[in-house]
Amino acid sequence: MQHTVTLIEGDGVGKEVTSAVRRIIDATKVSINWELCQAGAEVFKKRLGSGVPRETIESISRNKVALKGPLETPIGYGEKSANVTLRKVFETYGNIRPACILPGIITRFPNVDLVVVRENVEDLYTGIEHMQTPEVAQCLKIITRPGCEKIIRLAFNYARSQGRRSIHCATKANIMKFTEGLFKKVFEEVAIDYPDITPHHILVDNCAHQLVMDPSQFEMIVTTNMNGDILSDLCSGLVGGLGVAPSANLGKEVALFEAVHGSAPDIAGKDMVNPTALILSSLMMLRHIGEFEAAELIEKGLYKTLGDGIMTRDMVGPSKYVGTRAFTDAVIQNLGKTPSQWVDKKSIPFMQPYVPSTNSSAVQKMIGVDIFLSGASNPHSLGHALENIAKSVGLTLHMIANRGIQVYPSHFEAPSMVDYWACRFIKGNNQALQDSEIMDLLRNIQAPYIWTHIEKLWFLDGNPGFSKAQGED
Ligand code: NAP
């Protein structure tokens, strides 16, 4: 079958690694028409702020599959990352990062074979940031139920297709009860549909600790974006580093395969870069498009080459290594040769993303509002002023918090405070608050106070949808 795949060579070492992979795949005789497209540094130089030209977007939309070299992100002159552009345009919400011990590579642990499934588009990485006052910055952590369900079902389906028997869900739900807590909750709900896979929940800090103590206890980890960013890099380190770390980015329509590493400008053009990470990514791509035989030929060739001790500099150190081209030649010569420690992999398709159909709803009732403001020097004078304002519009000042600690009425003194106060007003007597009452309240908050933003306090099906401050009753 003839396939068309968008190929982005990328920056720095990108040309060398993509050319290695292309040579290897072409040598298997699988029929791929490579559609060469641009993105990254050269595109930024042409003053295209997204770093991805329209032709590239059109090519990926048409072909649905792309193999991509690393793209340089300009630092310090305000351009967006071309990687992020691609991730957002195609909503590749699932980032699959396998970490598996390869033959011949010396690592701390002999038996690592795990996959990190990272949510790729939500969380702090939506990049919604605001300076609230000259000394207070804020970043919004957005976690949605459909976003959680998509990635968690993807993880369970992937586990099933790969014959994996357990999944750990890594969160910080003990602290962030609504955002990370939602991820944990959806994980527990979805797990019921997969009785053949054992679900575990683990706090992400403990997960990092357990991974470096005994990684063999993990088969798969599913987690939110930032947790996954950190944990997956940690896992790359367990199996030999960036040169051997592959990844797949899956969206509803599009799958984009790339190495984890960047453009490594220090070794670009020197025939030194290790193409293994992109070779492993291309194996996922070949299985994704149903080319199982070609994938097995290449996997055997790669394992045989490594098992014979033929490695690039990063894998063996400076003493006895080969260059990128010689390494690629060796893999091509070894295509299909069974390595000594070969374990047959099942010819199962690389997972297709799951598209959820659920729509959740809840009875919503607004019972109060948090108004964030600056312009106060101490919580007591602010508290007295706000109590009067609240009374004048028929509301009650419930409390004031400073960086999450209740400071008015105060049970204990916060050790240090900043001029950024979360002031919680409620309607009381179980009554619903109206928008017009919030407007009245805001209109009455006069200088020296400056309100920066508000958060409505919702009860959802009778349960509070907002956190309490430390010390709040
Ligand atoms: P990097 O390009 O991954 O390189 C860091 C260092 O790791 C290299 O200098 C090299 O170190 C080693 N290395 C990485 N990949 C290797 C490989 N395949 N073979 C051998 N050695 C390898 O990280 P960076 O220097 O932080 O980032 C450079 C640029 O890449 C930045 O513009 C960044 O934004 C971009 N980037 C892009 C992507 C992407 O497109 N997905 C991902 C990450 C970074 P030694 O030679 O010193 O050992």
Boltz pocket constraint, residues with backbone or C-beta under 6 A from the ligand:
constraints:
  - pocket:
      binder: B
      contacts: [[A, 69], [A, 70], [A, 71], [A, 72], [A, 73], [A, 74], [A, 83], [A, 242], [A, 243], [A, 244], [A, 258], [A, 259], [A, 260], [A, 261], [A, 262], [A, 263], [A, 264], [A, 265], [A, 266], [A, 267], [A, 272], [A, 273], [A, 274], [A, 275], [A, 277], [A, 314]]
      max_distance: 6.0
